[in-house]
Amino acid sequence: MKKGILVVSFGTSHLDTMEKTIDVIEREIAEKFVDCRVYRAFTSRMIIRKLKRTGVMEVDTVKEAVKRMAADGIEDVIVQPTHIINGIENDRMMEDLMENMSLFKRIRVGKPLLSSVDDYKKSIHAVMSETELDEDEMLVFMGHGTDHHANSAYPTLEYTFHALGYNQVLVGTVESFPELKNVMAKLEIAEKKKVALMPFMLVAGDHAKNDMAGEDDSWKSQLEDEGYDVRVIMKGLGEFEGIRRIFLDHIEETME
């Protein structure tokens, strides 16, 4: 059977971070699974439309991608999301796949980044092994956040950081709980005035550049207004080798 791997990302219109994250993930998947043809899909229709409108590139939706794979004669499919949590985007991806399962002889789906206790631990070690902090500095992650019940991943993530001994780390979200005010309350308790800000997102795109590090009403500006010395680590999770390895492991798990 002709085999294919569909890599599904939320997507980004920021090509600088796309090249360092999504492009690298897809390339490493192609290099590791040489008997599979690798395809791309984004779940954000807004990003797909923007990329097309600006003439940058055309990217398939999940439905378009699986139909393209079927037209190419692919019969055995693995779908690997680069989503961080099992949230809304992953649910939508699964719905689209369920509608099109009959196109293939076999279709298997890998898990998002944070899907097991082991995933949390591996992700944390992967990030911290490549991140240097001063002794008097706190590392604050900005996650996306969601009103989906999977948002519980973010408080769990912070708890796991601390359980593994990384007590200088706090986790907040831009669209849900914990909020920046919850993070700032903990910063006050920690009595440290130096903060490193980093996105806990696959790409360092719009949220990272504007909501986290922008000039107006960003996390950076609000923290600075409260007297914190803030530095920004503009690095998406997809830039960490250990994070990319987890996605490769999830593909291998579907093959077992």
N, C-alpha and C positions, 0 to 999 in steps of 0.2 A: 504494500500500500504506500502511496505517496504521503509523506508526512509533512506537517506544517505546524509552526508555533505562532500563535497570535499574541503579541505583547500589547496589553491594553493599559493605557495611561490616562489620567485625567486630562493631561496635556498642558501646554504653555505656549504663549505667543512670543515669549522672550527667547530668541534664538541663542543668546549667549549661554544661558543655563541649560537649554535643550541639548546643546552640543556636549555639555559636560555630564549630563545625566541620562536622559532617555536614549540619546544616540549611542552612548557608551554601553548601556545595559543591553540594548538590542544587538550591538556588535559582539559583545561577549557571549550572548546567548547563541548567536550564529556560529561563533568560533567553537563553542563547547559542543553544540548539538549539530554536527556537520551534515547529518542525514536529513535534517529538517529545514524547510524554507521558512524564513522569518517574515512575518507580516506585522503591520502597525495599525492600531486603532486608538482614537481618543474618545473619551466619554463626554467631554465638554463640547456641546454643539456651538456654544458661543465662541470658543477658541477656534474650532474648525472653521466657522464662518469668517472670523477675523483673519485667519491665515490665508483663506481663499480670496477674501475681498482685497487684501493688500498684495496679492500676487506672490506671496512668499512660498507657499506649497499647498497641496491638497492632501488632506488626511481623511481616511475613512472613519465612519462611525463603526460600532461593533457589527451592526447588521450589514453594512456595506462590505466590511472586511471579510466576514464569513461567506458572503455570496461571491466575493472575488476569489476566495480560496477554493470554493466548490467549483467555480468556473475554470480554475487552473488545474483541476483534477485532484486536489488534495482530498484524501479519504480519512486520514488519521490525524486528529487535531488535538493539540494541547493549547489551552488558553492560560496565559500567565499575566495577571494584573500586577501593576506596580503601585497599586493603591496602598496606603499606609494602614488603614483599618477596614474592617468588614462593615462598611457603612452604606450610605445611599448610592454612591457611584458603583459600588460592587454589586449591590442588589439590582440596579438597572442593567448592569452588564449581564448578570445571570438571567434576567428576564429575556433579554435579547437573544441570549444563547439558547434558552429553552425553546424559543419560537422557531429556531433554525436547526435543531439537533438532527432532524431527518435528512439534512443535506450531506451528512457524513456517516461513515461506517462506525467511527468511534470518535468521541469527543470527551476530553478530560480537562479539568480546571484546577490550576494551582491556587494557592492561598495568598491573600495580601500579606504585607510585611509583618504586622503584629497579629498573629493568629494563634500562637501557643505561648506558654510560659517560656519555653526555650527561645522562641522568636524574640521576646522582649529582652531576655538576657543577652542574646547574641547581638541584637541591634544596639543595645546600650554599650557593650564592650567595643563594638565596631566603631561607634562614634567617639567614645572617650579615648580609644587608643590613638586617634589622630587629632585630638584636641588638647591643646595646652592651656592651662589656667594658672594664674598667679594664686598664691596662697590666700590672699585677701580678696579674691574675686569670686563672684557667683555667676554661674552659667544659667541663663534663662532661655528656654526653648519656646518658640511660638509654633504651636500646632494649629491646624485649620479649625477644627471643632465642627460640630454638627448637632442638629436636634434629633438625630437618630440615636437609638439606645447604645450604639457602638461608641458613643462619645466617652463612655466609661473607660475606654482605653487610655485616655490622657491622664486622669488621676492615678490609674494603675501604673502607668509609665513612670510617673514621678515617684510613686511608692517603691517601684522596683529599682530605680536609680539609687535610692537611699538604702534599700535592703542589700544592694551590692557594694555599698560603701562610698558611693558618689554623693556625699552630703552637700556638696556645693551646687547642686543642680535643682532648678525649679522648672515646672512645665505649666504653661498657660495656653489658651486658645484665642484666636481672633474672633470666632463666631459663636462660642459657647462657654462652657465651664471647664476648668477654672478660667476666670477672666484676669485681665491685667491687675485689677484691684486686689484680687486674691493673691497674686504673685507678689505685689508690692507689700502686702501685709506681712508676708513671710520674709521678705527682704528686710523689713524693719526689725523683725525678731532676730534675724541673723546678724544684724549690726555690721554689715559690710557695705561699703559705699562704691565698690567697683563692680560693674556688671558687664558680662559678655552676652550679647544677643545673637541667637542663631535660629533659623527656621527648622522645625521638625516636620519638613515637607520634602517630597521627592525633589522638587526643583526650587531654586531661589528666584522665584518669578515675581508676579505683581504684589502678592501679600508681603513677601519678604522685603521688596524694594520700597514699597509705599507704607503699608500698615505697620511694619516692623521698624524700618529704618528711614522713612521719609522725613521731610522737614516739618510738616504740619500735622499735629495730633497723632503722631505715630507713637509706638511704644518707646522708641529712643527719645523722642522729644519730651514725652510725659515723665520718663525716668530722670532725664536731665533737669527738668523743671523741679523735681523733688530733691535735686542735689547729688544725684548719682553720676559717677564717672563711667560713661558707657562706650564700649567698643562693639563694633558689629562684625560678626563672622558670616559673611555672605556666601554660604556654602549649602547647597541642597543635599539631602540624604543620598541621592544617586551618585554623588561624587565620592562617597566612601566605599572603598573596596569591599569591606566586610558586609555592608548593606547589600551591595550588588550580589555578593556571594549567597546571601539568604534567598534572593529571588531565584538564583540558579539551583539552590538546594530544593526549593519548592517545586521547581519543574521536575527534578529528579524524583522527588517523592511521588509525583503523579504517575511516573513511569513504573514504579515498583509494583 
